[in-house]
Amino acid sequence: MSKYVPDISTRRWVVISPQRLGRPEEYSKIQKGNEKACPFCAGHENETPPEVFRLGSGEENKPGWNVRVVPNKYSITDIHEVIIHSPNHRNDIEKLPLDHVILILKAYRQRYNIHRKRGQVLIFSNHGEHAGASLPHPHSQLVVIPSQINLDTLVREPLNNVIEESKLFYLYCPDFSQWPYEIWITPKKEDVFFADISDLEIDELAVLMKKMLNRLFHIYNQSSISNLQFGYNYYFYHKENWYLRIIPRFIYRAGFELGTGLYVNVVDPMEAALELRGVEKKMIVTLKKLKKYK
């Protein structure tokens, strides 16, 4: 069982979860091609707890699935699930076919709706070892946190530094961006939870997620900002007025941020939005000069 401990003065909470000690530390070994050791690959279904949901064919706990959901062996909270993106050990959302990304989002919606009356449902993903993934096989996680626990998450940020606007969504880099090139995707429909997302919204969101992750990967390859392996996190805000926040992990957090609670962002969100829009850096410098003399 997990235990929640509050700090009385700040109303922040800590989760005491000793069961997390058993998490596998085999990322590097499995990443180097030893897929036979990966419990999330097809054919290894007996190495995970019994599945609670799947999209695809085949018998329960047997190969044939496209997306598979199992309880987390090393749970943070009392309800903690792993959503395995596909049988493919290497390809994540940015490389998977669009129709498969749609399946992943539909699995998110289904699992959110299963648990939404049990507490606050947070869906998140860690891609890459330094982004917090303990296994390289692409997957997301779902946790349910008791409703009385105050979560220190951001509400939807004002719409500035727009990357693009689609029929149903806005994509932008908030002025309050805490990480270089972080992207927010927000639905135009307001006062709704992620669990209420429509099939049309899922189809469009899948396109936008793939596009933005590929653009981030391109910027990472062209940039000297980091020598880390490309990694990222994303999560869906758990309350009304939901958003998807994508955080590329180009940098580490260090003592200043940990000691002060202040984030240092080395890339201006306005410049980040222009780059993500496809504007070349030389043009960005020119635009900044023009803005200065307005």
LUMBA-38380 format. One record per residue: x, y, z of N, C-alpha, C in turn; residue in three letters. Coordinates in nm, 2 decimals. Atoms other than C-alpha are relative to their C-alpha. Layout:
<kemars>
     n.px     n.py     n.pz    ca.px    ca.py    ca.pz     c.px     c.py     c.pz   code
        X        Y        Z        X        Y        Z        X        Y        Z    ala
...
</kemars>
This chain:
<kemars>
     n.px     n.py     n.pz    ca.px    ca.py    ca.pz     c.px     c.py     c.pz   code
     0.08    -0.12     0.00     0.00     0.00     0.00     0.09     0.13     0.00    met
    -0.07    -0.12     0.00     0.12     0.35    -0.08    -0.05     0.09     0.12    ser
     0.03    -0.09    -0.11     0.12     0.62     0.20     0.02     0.14    -0.05    lys
    -0.01    -0.14     0.04     0.06     0.99     0.14     0.03     0.09     0.13    tyr
    -0.04    -0.08    -0.11     0.24     1.23     0.37     0.00     0.15    -0.04    val
     0.01    -0.14     0.03     0.15     1.61     0.37     0.11     0.08     0.07    pro
    -0.07    -0.11    -0.07     0.37     1.91     0.44    -0.10     0.10     0.04    asp
     0.11    -0.08    -0.05     0.14     2.11     0.66     0.01     0.15    -0.05    ile
    -0.01    -0.15     0.04     0.28     2.46     0.56    -0.03     0.02    -0.14    ser
     0.01    -0.03     0.15     0.28     2.42     0.18    -0.11    -0.08    -0.06    thr
     0.10     0.09     0.05     0.00     2.16     0.14     0.05    -0.08    -0.12    arg
    -0.05     0.09     0.09     0.23     1.96    -0.08     0.01    -0.14     0.06    arg
     0.00     0.14    -0.05     0.24     1.58    -0.05     0.12    -0.08    -0.06    trp
    -0.09     0.10     0.04     0.49     1.30    -0.07    -0.06    -0.13     0.00    val
     0.05     0.13     0.00     0.40     0.95    -0.17     0.11    -0.10     0.05    val
    -0.09     0.10    -0.05     0.58     0.68     0.03    -0.04    -0.13    -0.06    ile
     0.03     0.11     0.08     0.60     0.38    -0.19     0.12    -0.10    -0.01    ser
    -0.12     0.09     0.00     0.86     0.11    -0.09     0.00    -0.10    -0.11    pro
     0.00     0.10     0.11     0.74    -0.13    -0.36     0.07     0.04    -0.13    gln
    -0.07    -0.05     0.12     0.91     0.09    -0.62     0.15    -0.04     0.00    arg
    -0.14     0.04    -0.01     1.25    -0.04    -0.50     0.03    -0.12    -0.09    leu
    -0.03     0.11     0.08     1.20    -0.35    -0.71     0.00     0.03    -0.15    gly
     0.01    -0.04     0.14     1.18    -0.16    -1.04     0.13    -0.06    -0.08    arg
    -0.12     0.06     0.07     1.41    -0.32    -1.31     0.09     0.12    -0.04    pro
    -0.10    -0.10     0.04     1.73    -0.13    -1.39     0.08    -0.06    -0.12    glu
    -0.06     0.08     0.11     1.79    -0.31    -1.72    -0.01     0.08    -0.13    glu
     0.03    -0.08     0.12     1.73    -0.02    -1.96     0.12    -0.01    -0.11    tyr
    -0.11     0.01     0.10     2.08    -0.02    -2.12     0.02    -0.14    -0.06    ser
    -0.02     0.14     0.05     2.11    -0.40    -2.15    -0.11    -0.03    -0.10    lys
     0.11     0.03     0.09     1.77    -0.43    -2.32     0.00     0.09    -0.12    ile
    -0.01    -0.09     0.11     1.82    -0.12    -2.53     0.10    -0.04    -0.11    gln
    -0.10     0.04     0.09     2.13    -0.27    -2.69    -0.04    -0.12    -0.09    lys
     0.05     0.10     0.09     1.92    -0.53    -2.87    -0.04    -0.13     0.06    gly
     0.04     0.13    -0.06     1.86    -0.80    -2.62    -0.15     0.00     0.03    asn
     0.14    -0.01    -0.01     1.49    -0.79    -2.68    -0.06    -0.12     0.07    glu
     0.04     0.13    -0.06     1.46    -1.15    -2.55    -0.02     0.02     0.15    lys
     0.01    -0.02    -0.14     1.49    -1.00    -2.20    -0.11     0.10     0.03    ala
     0.10    -0.10    -0.02     1.20    -0.75    -2.25    -0.13    -0.06     0.04    cys
     0.13     0.06    -0.03     0.88    -0.84    -2.06    -0.11     0.06    -0.07    pro
     0.11    -0.06     0.08     0.67    -0.60    -2.28    -0.01    -0.05    -0.14    phe
     0.01     0.04     0.14     0.75    -0.77    -2.61    -0.10    -0.12    -0.01    cys
     0.09     0.11     0.03     0.51    -1.01    -2.77     0.07    -0.13     0.02    ala
    -0.06     0.13    -0.04     0.56    -1.37    -2.65     0.04    -0.01     0.14    gly
    -0.04    -0.01    -0.14     0.65    -1.25    -2.30    -0.11     0.03     0.09    his
     0.12    -0.04    -0.08     0.30    -1.20    -2.18    -0.01    -0.06     0.14    glu
     0.00     0.07    -0.13     0.35    -1.44    -1.89     0.10     0.07     0.10    asn
    -0.10    -0.06    -0.09     0.63    -1.21    -1.75    -0.06     0.13     0.06    glu
     0.06    -0.11    -0.06     0.38    -0.93    -1.67    -0.12    -0.05     0.09    thr
     0.12     0.03    -0.07     0.08    -0.93    -1.43    -0.11    -0.02    -0.11    pro
     0.10     0.03     0.10    -0.24    -1.06    -1.61    -0.06     0.13    -0.06    pro
     0.05    -0.12     0.06    -0.37    -0.80    -1.86    -0.14     0.04     0.04    glu
     0.13    -0.05    -0.04    -0.67    -0.58    -1.78    -0.07     0.05    -0.12    val
     0.06    -0.05     0.12    -0.73    -0.46    -2.14     0.09    -0.02    -0.11    phe
    -0.08     0.01     0.12    -0.61    -0.51    -2.49    -0.08     0.05    -0.12    arg
     0.06    -0.03     0.13    -0.68    -0.38    -2.84     0.07    -0.08    -0.10    leu
    -0.06     0.09     0.09    -0.62    -0.63    -3.11    -0.06    -0.14     0.01    gly
     0.06     0.14     0.00    -0.68    -1.00    -3.16     0.08    -0.09     0.10    ser
    -0.07     0.09    -0.08    -0.56    -1.31    -2.99    -0.06    -0.02     0.14    gly
     0.05     0.03    -0.13    -0.63    -1.47    -2.66     0.06     0.09     0.11    glu
    -0.05    -0.08    -0.11    -0.60    -1.29    -2.33     0.14    -0.06     0.05    glu
    -0.14     0.04    -0.05    -0.23    -1.29    -2.21     0.07    -0.08    -0.10    asn
    -0.07     0.07     0.11    -0.12    -1.43    -2.55     0.03     0.11    -0.10    lys
    -0.03    -0.09     0.11     0.03    -1.26    -2.86    -0.12     0.03    -0.08    pro
     0.11    -0.04     0.09    -0.19    -1.09    -3.11    -0.05     0.14     0.03    gly
     0.05    -0.13    -0.04    -0.25    -0.76    -2.93     0.07     0.11    -0.08    trp
    -0.06    -0.12     0.06    -0.18    -0.41    -3.07     0.04     0.09     0.11    asn
    -0.03    -0.08    -0.12    -0.20    -0.22    -2.74    -0.05    -0.09     0.12    val
     0.03     0.09    -0.11    -0.19    -0.40    -2.41     0.02     0.08     0.13    arg
     0.00    -0.07    -0.13    -0.26    -0.28    -2.05     0.01    -0.10     0.11    val
    -0.02     0.09    -0.11    -0.13    -0.45    -1.74     0.02     0.08     0.13    val
    -0.04    -0.07    -0.12    -0.10    -0.36    -1.37     0.15     0.02     0.01    pro
    -0.14    -0.02    -0.02     0.23    -0.21    -1.28     0.05    -0.09     0.12    asn
    -0.06     0.08    -0.11     0.44    -0.46    -1.07     0.05     0.08     0.11    lys
    -0.08    -0.08    -0.09     0.62    -0.18    -0.90    -0.08     0.14     0.02    tyr
     0.09    -0.11     0.01     0.33     0.06    -0.84     0.04     0.11     0.09    ser
    -0.01    -0.12    -0.08     0.35     0.42    -0.71    -0.12     0.01     0.09    ile
     0.13    -0.01    -0.07    -0.02     0.43    -0.61    -0.07    -0.13     0.00    thr
     0.07     0.13    -0.01    -0.27     0.17    -0.53    -0.06    -0.05    -0.13    asp
     0.04     0.04     0.13    -0.40     0.18    -0.88     0.10     0.06    -0.10    ile
    -0.11    -0.05     0.08    -0.12     0.20    -1.13     0.02    -0.10    -0.12    his
     0.00     0.08     0.12    -0.13     0.06    -1.49     0.11     0.04    -0.09    glu
    -0.09    -0.02     0.11     0.12     0.02    -1.77    -0.08    -0.02    -0.13    val
     0.06     0.01     0.13    -0.01     0.09    -2.12     0.11    -0.02    -0.11    ile
    -0.11     0.03     0.10     0.22    -0.09    -2.37    -0.04     0.04    -0.14    ile
     0.05    -0.07     0.12     0.21     0.11    -2.69    -0.02    -0.10    -0.12    his
     0.01     0.09     0.12     0.27    -0.18    -2.94     0.10    -0.12     0.03    ser
    -0.10     0.11    -0.02     0.46    -0.51    -2.97     0.14     0.04    -0.05    pro
    -0.13    -0.05     0.05     0.73    -0.31    -3.15     0.09     0.05     0.11    asn
    -0.09    -0.03    -0.11     1.03    -0.29    -2.91     0.06     0.14    -0.02    his
    -0.09    -0.12     0.02     1.19     0.02    -3.07    -0.08     0.12    -0.04    arg
     0.07    -0.11     0.06     0.93     0.24    -3.24    -0.11     0.06     0.10    asn
     0.10    -0.06    -0.08     0.73     0.49    -3.04    -0.09     0.09    -0.08    asp
     0.11    -0.07     0.07     0.45     0.74    -3.13     0.05     0.07    -0.13    ile
    -0.05    -0.08     0.11     0.67     0.95    -3.36     0.03    -0.09    -0.13    glu
    -0.03     0.09     0.11     0.75     0.64    -3.58    -0.11    -0.10    -0.03    lys
     0.11     0.10     0.02     0.44     0.42    -3.54    -0.10     0.05    -0.10    leu
     0.10    -0.04     0.09     0.17     0.43    -3.81    -0.11     0.08     0.07    pro
     0.10    -0.08    -0.06    -0.10     0.69    -3.75    -0.11    -0.08     0.06    leu
     0.12     0.08    -0.05    -0.38     0.43    -3.71     0.04    -0.07     0.13    asp
    -0.04     0.07    -0.13    -0.17     0.27    -3.43     0.00     0.11     0.11    his
     0.00    -0.11    -0.10    -0.13     0.61    -3.25    -0.14     0.02     0.05    val
     0.14    -0.01    -0.04    -0.50     0.64    -3.26    -0.05    -0.10     0.10    ile
     0.04     0.11    -0.09    -0.54     0.30    -3.09     0.06     0.03     0.14    leu
    -0.06    -0.03    -0.13    -0.30     0.42    -2.81    -0.09     0.10     0.07    ile
     0.08    -0.10    -0.06    -0.51     0.73    -2.75    -0.14    -0.05     0.04    leu
     0.13     0.06    -0.04    -0.83     0.52    -2.75     0.01    -0.09     0.13    lys
    -0.03     0.08    -0.12    -0.67     0.29    -2.49     0.01     0.10     0.12    ala
     0.00    -0.10    -0.10    -0.60     0.60    -2.28    -0.14     0.04     0.05    tyr
     0.14    -0.04    -0.03    -0.96     0.71    -2.30    -0.07    -0.11     0.07    arg
     0.07     0.11    -0.06    -1.09     0.37    -2.21     0.04    -0.02     0.15    gln
    -0.05     0.03    -0.13    -0.87     0.33    -1.91    -0.03     0.12     0.10    arg
     0.04    -0.12    -0.08    -0.94     0.69    -1.79    -0.14    -0.02     0.05    tyr
     0.14     0.02    -0.03    -1.31     0.62    -1.80    -0.03    -0.11     0.10    asn
     0.01     0.11    -0.10    -1.27     0.29    -1.61     0.02     0.05     0.14    ile
    -0.05    -0.03    -0.13    -1.10     0.47    -1.32    -0.05     0.14     0.05    his
     0.02    -0.14    -0.03    -1.24     0.83    -1.33    -0.08     0.02     0.13    arg
     0.08    -0.01    -0.12    -1.48     0.77    -1.03     0.08    -0.04     0.13    lys
    -0.08     0.05    -0.12    -1.20     0.63    -0.81     0.10     0.10     0.05    arg
    -0.10    -0.10    -0.04    -0.99     0.95    -0.79     0.05     0.08    -0.12    gly
    -0.06    -0.09     0.11    -0.77     1.18    -1.00     0.09    -0.09    -0.09    gln
    -0.07     0.09     0.09    -0.65     0.99    -1.31     0.10     0.08    -0.08    val
    -0.11    -0.06     0.08    -0.31     1.09    -1.45     0.06    -0.10    -0.09    leu
    -0.06     0.09     0.10    -0.18     0.94    -1.77     0.13     0.08    -0.05    ile
    -0.13    -0.07     0.04     0.19     1.01    -1.85     0.09    -0.10    -0.07    phe
    -0.10     0.09     0.07     0.48     0.87    -2.05     0.14     0.05     0.02    ser
    -0.15    -0.04    -0.01     0.86     0.87    -2.00     0.07    -0.07    -0.12    asn
    -0.06     0.06     0.11     1.05     0.81    -2.32     0.15     0.03     0.01    his
    -0.14    -0.01    -0.02     1.42     0.75    -2.27     0.05    -0.01     0.14    gly
    -0.05     0.03    -0.13     1.64     0.66    -1.98     0.00     0.12     0.09    glu
    -0.01    -0.12    -0.09     1.71     1.01    -1.85    -0.13     0.07     0.01    his
     0.13    -0.05    -0.02     1.34     1.09    -1.89    -0.08    -0.08     0.11    ala
     0.07     0.08    -0.11     1.26     0.83    -1.62    -0.04    -0.14    -0.04    gly
     0.05     0.14     0.04     1.19     0.51    -1.82     0.10    -0.10     0.05    ala
    -0.08     0.11    -0.05     1.31     0.19    -1.66     0.02    -0.11    -0.10    ser
    -0.01     0.10     0.11     1.25    -0.02    -1.97    -0.01     0.08    -0.13    leu
     0.00    -0.08     0.13     1.31     0.10    -2.33    -0.13    -0.03    -0.09    pro
     0.11     0.03     0.08     1.00    -0.07    -2.48    -0.11     0.11     0.02    his
     0.09    -0.11    -0.02     0.76     0.22    -2.55    -0.13    -0.03     0.08    pro
     0.11     0.02    -0.08     0.49     0.25    -2.29    -0.04     0.13     0.07    his
     0.05    -0.11    -0.08     0.28     0.49    -2.09    -0.05    -0.06     0.14    ser
     0.04     0.04    -0.13     0.15     0.48    -1.73    -0.13     0.07     0.04    gln
     0.12    -0.06    -0.05    -0.18     0.55    -1.56     0.00    -0.02     0.15    leu
     0.01     0.01    -0.14    -0.21     0.63    -1.19    -0.13     0.07     0.05    val
     0.12    -0.06    -0.06    -0.51     0.71    -0.97     0.04     0.05     0.14    val
    -0.04    -0.06    -0.13    -0.45     0.95    -0.68    -0.13     0.04     0.07    ile
     0.12    -0.03    -0.07    -0.71     1.00    -0.41    -0.04     0.15    -0.02    pro
     0.05    -0.14     0.03    -0.93     1.31    -0.47     0.04     0.10     0.10    ser
    -0.03    -0.10    -0.10    -0.83     1.48    -0.14     0.14     0.04    -0.01    gln
    -0.14    -0.03     0.01    -0.46     1.49    -0.24     0.01     0.12    -0.10    ile
    -0.02    -0.12     0.08    -0.37     1.84    -0.37     0.12    -0.02    -0.10    asn
    -0.11     0.02     0.10    -0.16     1.79    -0.70     0.05     0.13    -0.04    leu
    -0.07    -0.13     0.04     0.09     2.06    -0.78     0.03     0.00    -0.15    asp
    -0.01    -0.01     0.15     0.02     2.07    -1.15    -0.06     0.13    -0.05    thr
     0.04    -0.12     0.06    -0.03     2.36    -1.38    -0.14     0.00    -0.06    leu
     0.12    -0.02     0.07    -0.37     2.48    -1.49     0.03     0.05    -0.14    val
    -0.02    -0.03     0.14    -0.41     2.56    -1.86     0.06     0.14    -0.01    arg
    -0.07    -0.13     0.02    -0.16     2.84    -1.96    -0.07     0.08    -0.11    glu
     0.06    -0.09     0.11    -0.27     3.15    -2.17     0.06    -0.04    -0.13    pro
    -0.03     0.04     0.13    -0.25     3.10    -2.54     0.09     0.11    -0.06    leu
    -0.11    -0.09     0.06     0.08     3.27    -2.65     0.10    -0.09    -0.08    asn
    -0.10     0.08     0.08     0.35     3.17    -2.90    -0.06    -0.12    -0.07    asn
     0.07     0.11     0.07     0.12     2.97    -3.12     0.09    -0.06    -0.10    val
    -0.07     0.08     0.11     0.29     2.70    -3.33    -0.09    -0.02    -0.12    ile
     0.10     0.01     0.11    -0.02     2.62    -3.53    -0.14    -0.02     0.07    glu
     0.14     0.02    -0.04    -0.40     2.60    -3.50    -0.06    -0.10    -0.10    glu
     0.08     0.09     0.09    -0.60     2.30    -3.63    -0.15     0.02     0.02    ser
     0.15    -0.01    -0.01    -0.97     2.25    -3.65    -0.05    -0.01     0.14    lys
     0.05     0.03    -0.13    -1.00     2.12    -3.30     0.09     0.04     0.12    leu
    -0.10    -0.02    -0.10    -0.68     2.21    -3.12     0.09     0.13    -0.03    phe
    -0.11    -0.10     0.01    -0.42     2.49    -3.05     0.13    -0.07     0.05    tyr
    -0.13     0.05    -0.04    -0.05     2.41    -3.03     0.08     0.12     0.03    leu
    -0.07    -0.12    -0.03     0.17     2.66    -2.85     0.11    -0.03     0.11    tyr
    -0.11     0.01    -0.10     0.48     2.72    -2.63    -0.04     0.11     0.11    cys
     0.04    -0.11    -0.10     0.35     2.91    -2.31     0.11     0.08     0.04    pro
    -0.11    -0.09    -0.05     0.54     3.21    -2.19     0.06    -0.06     0.13    asp
    -0.05     0.06    -0.13     0.57     3.01    -1.86     0.07    -0.13    -0.03    phe
    -0.07     0.13     0.03     0.75     2.72    -2.04     0.11    -0.02     0.10    ser
    -0.10     0.03    -0.10     0.97     2.56    -1.78     0.12    -0.08    -0.06    gln
    -0.10     0.08     0.07     1.17     2.34    -2.03     0.01     0.05    -0.15    trp
    -0.03    -0.04     0.14     1.33     2.43    -2.37    -0.09    -0.08    -0.10    pro
     0.08     0.06     0.10     1.08     2.36    -2.65    -0.12    -0.08     0.05    tyr
     0.12     0.08    -0.04     0.80     2.23    -2.44    -0.12     0.05    -0.08    glu
     0.12    -0.03     0.09     0.47     2.21    -2.63    -0.12    -0.04     0.08    ile
     0.14     0.03    -0.05     0.11     2.23    -2.51    -0.09    -0.01    -0.11    trp
     0.10     0.03     0.10    -0.17     2.09    -2.71    -0.13     0.01     0.08    ile
     0.12    -0.02    -0.07    -0.51     2.22    -2.59    -0.12    -0.01    -0.09    thr
     0.12     0.00     0.09    -0.86     2.14    -2.73    -0.07     0.14     0.00    pro
     0.08    -0.12     0.00    -1.07     2.43    -2.84    -0.13    -0.01     0.08    lys
     0.12     0.02    -0.09    -1.36     2.28    -2.65     0.04     0.02     0.14    lys
    -0.04    -0.03    -0.14    -1.35     2.40    -2.29    -0.09    -0.07     0.10    glu
     0.07     0.05    -0.11    -1.47     2.27    -1.96    -0.03    -0.15    -0.01    asp
     0.02     0.15     0.02    -1.42     1.90    -2.05     0.13    -0.07     0.05    val
    -0.11     0.08    -0.04    -1.20     1.62    -1.92     0.05    -0.08    -0.12    phe
    -0.05     0.08     0.11    -0.97     1.41    -2.14    -0.08    -0.12    -0.02    phe
     0.09     0.12     0.02    -1.20     1.12    -2.08    -0.11     0.02    -0.09    ala
     0.12    -0.04     0.09    -1.47     1.30    -2.28     0.05     0.02    -0.14    asp
    -0.05    -0.03     0.13    -1.25     1.33    -2.59    -0.08    -0.09    -0.11    ile
     0.08     0.07     0.10    -1.44     1.23    -2.91     0.10    -0.07    -0.10    ser
    -0.09     0.07     0.10    -1.31     1.00    -3.19     0.06     0.10    -0.10    asp
    -0.06    -0.10     0.09    -1.27     1.30    -3.42     0.12     0.07     0.06    leu
    -0.11    -0.06    -0.07    -1.05     1.47    -3.16     0.12    -0.09     0.01    glu
    -0.11     0.10    -0.01    -0.85     1.15    -3.11     0.08    -0.01    -0.13    ile
    -0.06     0.01     0.14    -0.79     1.13    -3.49     0.10     0.12    -0.02    asp
    -0.08    -0.12     0.02    -0.66     1.49    -3.50     0.11     0.01     0.10    glu
    -0.11    -0.01    -0.10    -0.46     1.47    -3.18     0.11    -0.10    -0.03    leu
    -0.10     0.09     0.04    -0.28     1.16    -3.31     0.09     0.06    -0.10    ala
    -0.08    -0.07     0.11    -0.17     1.36    -3.62     0.10     0.10     0.07    val
    -0.08    -0.11    -0.06    -0.05     1.65    -3.40     0.11    -0.05     0.08    leu
    -0.10     0.06    -0.09     0.14     1.43    -3.15     0.12    -0.05    -0.09    met
    -0.10     0.05     0.09     0.33     1.26    -3.43     0.08     0.11    -0.06    lys
    -0.07    -0.11     0.07     0.41     1.58    -3.61     0.09     0.08     0.10    lys
    -0.08    -0.07    -0.09     0.53     1.76    -3.30     0.12    -0.08     0.06    met
    -0.11     0.09    -0.05     0.74     1.47    -3.17     0.11    -0.01    -0.11    leu
    -0.10     0.00     0.11     0.91     1.45    -3.51     0.07     0.13    -0.01    asn
    -0.07    -0.13     0.00     0.98     1.82    -3.51     0.10     0.02     0.11    arg
    -0.09    -0.01    -0.11     1.13     1.80    -3.17     0.13    -0.08    -0.02    leu
    -0.11     0.09     0.03     1.35     1.51    -3.28     0.09     0.07    -0.11    phe
    -0.08    -0.07     0.10     1.46     1.72    -3.58     0.08     0.12     0.06    his
    -0.07    -0.10    -0.07     1.55     2.02    -3.36     0.11    -0.05     0.09    ile
    -0.10     0.07    -0.08     1.73     1.79    -3.13     0.13    -0.03    -0.08    tyr
    -0.12     0.04     0.09     1.95     1.66    -3.42     0.07     0.12    -0.05    asn
    -0.07    -0.12     0.06     2.02     2.01    -3.55     0.06     0.09     0.11    gln
    -0.04    -0.10    -0.10     2.09     2.17    -3.21     0.12    -0.05     0.08    ser
    -0.12     0.03    -0.09     2.40     2.19    -2.99    -0.04     0.01     0.15    ser
     0.05    -0.03    -0.14     2.18     2.24    -2.68     0.03    -0.12     0.09    ile
    -0.01     0.12    -0.08     2.23     1.88    -2.56     0.08    -0.11    -0.06    ser
    -0.07     0.13     0.05     2.45     1.57    -2.59    -0.07    -0.12     0.06    asn
     0.08     0.11    -0.06     2.19     1.36    -2.41    -0.07    -0.08    -0.11    leu
     0.09     0.07     0.10     2.00     1.09    -2.60    -0.14     0.06     0.00    gln
     0.13    -0.06     0.01     1.67     1.22    -2.73    -0.10    -0.07     0.09    phe
     0.10     0.06    -0.09     1.41     1.17    -2.46    -0.11     0.11     0.03    gly
     0.11    -0.09    -0.03     1.08     1.33    -2.36    -0.10    -0.06     0.10    tyr
     0.11     0.04    -0.08     0.79     1.32    -2.12    -0.13     0.06    -0.05    asn
     0.12    -0.07     0.02     0.43     1.39    -2.17    -0.11    -0.04     0.10    tyr
     0.11     0.04    -0.08     0.12     1.39    -1.96    -0.13     0.08    -0.04    tyr
     0.14    -0.06     0.02    -0.26     1.47    -1.98    -0.04     0.06     0.13    phe
     0.05    -0.07    -0.12    -0.39     1.72    -1.73    -0.13    -0.08     0.04    tyr
     0.10     0.09    -0.05    -0.63     1.53    -1.50    -0.14     0.06     0.03    his
     0.12    -0.07    -0.04    -0.90     1.79    -1.44    -0.07     0.06    -0.13    lys
     0.07    -0.07     0.11    -1.14     2.00    -1.65     0.10     0.09    -0.07    glu
    -0.09    -0.08     0.08    -0.99     2.21    -1.93     0.14    -0.07    -0.02    asn
    -0.12     0.08     0.01    -0.74     1.93    -2.00     0.09     0.05    -0.11    trp
    -0.10    -0.03     0.11    -0.43     1.97    -2.21     0.10    -0.11     0.00    tyr
    -0.11     0.09     0.01    -0.14     1.76    -2.33     0.13     0.08     0.00    leu
    -0.13    -0.07    -0.01     0.20     1.88    -2.22     0.11    -0.09    -0.04    arg
    -0.12     0.08     0.05     0.51     1.75    -2.41     0.12     0.07     0.04    ile
    -0.12    -0.06    -0.05     0.84     1.81    -2.24     0.12    -0.07    -0.05    ile
    -0.13     0.06     0.05     1.16     1.73    -2.44     0.11     0.02     0.11    pro
    -0.11     0.00    -0.10     1.45     1.64    -2.21     0.13     0.03    -0.06    arg
    -0.13    -0.04     0.06     1.73     1.84    -2.37     0.10     0.04     0.11    phe
    -0.09    -0.04    -0.11     1.87     1.94    -2.02    -0.04    -0.08     0.12    ile
     0.03     0.05    -0.13     1.90     1.81    -1.67    -0.04     0.11     0.09    tyr
     0.03    -0.09    -0.11     1.76     1.98    -1.36     0.11    -0.02     0.10    arg
    -0.11     0.01    -0.10     2.03     2.06    -1.10    -0.04     0.08     0.13    ala
     0.02    -0.05    -0.14     2.08     2.22    -0.76    -0.08     0.13     0.01    gly
     0.07    -0.13    -0.01     1.95     2.57    -0.84    -0.15    -0.02     0.00    phe
     0.15     0.03     0.01     1.61     2.44    -0.95    -0.05    -0.07     0.12    glu
     0.05     0.08    -0.12     1.59     2.19    -0.67     0.00     0.08     0.13    leu
    -0.01    -0.08    -0.12     1.69     2.44    -0.41    -0.10     0.12     0.01    gly
     0.08    -0.12     0.00     1.47     2.73    -0.52    -0.14    -0.02    -0.05    thr
     0.13     0.02     0.06     1.18     2.58    -0.71    -0.02     0.08    -0.13    gly
     0.00    -0.08     0.13     1.27     2.82    -1.00     0.06    -0.08    -0.11    leu
    -0.05     0.07     0.11     1.31     2.67    -1.34     0.07     0.10    -0.09    tyr
    -0.08    -0.08     0.09     1.57     2.80    -1.58    -0.02    -0.06    -0.14    val
     0.03     0.04     0.14     1.46     2.78    -1.95     0.10     0.08    -0.09    asn
    -0.11    -0.06     0.08     1.76     2.84    -2.19    -0.05     0.04    -0.14    val
     0.05    -0.04     0.13     1.53     2.89    -2.49    -0.13     0.08     0.02    val
     0.12    -0.09     0.00     1.28     3.18    -2.53    -0.11    -0.08    -0.06    asp
     0.12     0.07     0.06     0.93     3.02    -2.58    -0.04     0.06    -0.13    pro
     0.04    -0.06     0.13     0.87     3.27    -2.86     0.09    -0.06    -0.11    met
    -0.09     0.06     0.10     1.18     3.14    -3.05    -0.03    -0.15    -0.02    glu
     0.04     0.15     0.01     1.08     2.78    -2.97    -0.12    -0.02    -0.09    ala
     0.12     0.01     0.08     0.74     2.84    -3.12     0.03     0.02    -0.15    ala
    -0.04    -0.03     0.14     0.90     2.99    -3.44     0.07    -0.12    -0.06    leu
    -0.08     0.11     0.05     1.14     2.70    -3.47    -0.09    -0.12    -0.03    glu
     0.09     0.11     0.01     0.86     2.44    -3.42    -0.10     0.03    -0.12    leu
     0.08    -0.04     0.11     0.66     2.63    -3.68     0.08    -0.02    -0.14    arg
    -0.08     0.02     0.12     0.95     2.57    -3.92     0.08     0.12    -0.05    gly
    -0.07    -0.12     0.03     1.10     2.92    -3.92     0.15    -0.02     0.03    val
    -0.14     0.02    -0.02     1.48     2.90    -3.97     0.06     0.10     0.10    glu
    -0.06    -0.09    -0.10     1.71     3.05    -3.70     0.04     0.13    -0.05    lys
    -0.05    -0.13     0.05     1.85     3.32    -3.93    -0.12     0.09    -0.01    lys
     0.12    -0.08     0.01     1.49     3.44    -3.99    -0.05     0.05     0.14    met
     0.04    -0.04    -0.14     1.42     3.44    -3.61     0.08     0.12     0.04    ile
    -0.08    -0.12    -0.04     1.71     3.68    -3.55    -0.05     0.12    -0.07    val
     0.05    -0.12     0.07     1.58     3.91    -3.82    -0.14     0.05     0.06    thr
     0.13    -0.04    -0.06     1.23     3.90    -3.67     0.01     0.07     0.13    leu
    -0.02    -0.06    -0.13     1.36     3.98    -3.33     0.05     0.14    -0.01    lys
    -0.05    -0.13     0.03     1.55     4.28    -3.47    -0.12     0.10    -0.04    lys
     0.12    -0.08     0.04     1.23     4.41    -3.64    -0.09     0.03     0.12    leu
     0.09    -0.02    -0.12     1.03     4.36    -3.32     0.06     0.11     0.09    lys
    -0.07    -0.10    -0.09     1.29     4.57    -3.13    -0.03     0.14    -0.04    lys
     0.01    -0.14     0.05     1.24     4.87    -3.36    -0.14     0.04    -0.03    tyr
     0.14    -0.03     0.02     0.86     4.86    -3.37    -0.04     0.12     0.09    lys
</kemars>
